[in-house]
């Protein structure tokens, strides 16, 4: 059974930092591209950051320079370090595991991040 379990979401003040974690089980983690998406209330889900299988990374323009994605294949975990948080970063953050060759795509249940004073 595949599980992606996000954690670390909470209420944080503007300018603060937060680290999200996503622990995967039931998959061969190292062969999956891992990504973070977010969905704000009333908006569509958007891609935030990608950690590829060869340790490459990519970011949306809205978070570039503030967020850092990393993965630990030994722990089957992907992280999202979020700095200089803004109110517009408020959203439910979702973890995604994707392997195009195998046509497998898995999602976590999401974790709420609220940036407010």
Secondary structure as UniProt FT lines:
FT   STRAND          3..7
FT   STRAND          11..12
FT   TURN            14..15
FT   STRAND          18..25
FT   HELIX           29..31
FT   STRAND          33..39
FT   TURN            41..42
FT   STRAND          46..51
FT   TURN            53..54
FT   STRAND          57..59
FT   TURN            61..66
FT   STRAND          67..72
FT   TURN            73..76
FT   STRAND          77..82
FT   HELIX           87..89
FT   STRAND          91..99
FT   TURN            100..103
FT   STRAND          104..107
FT   STRAND          111..115
//
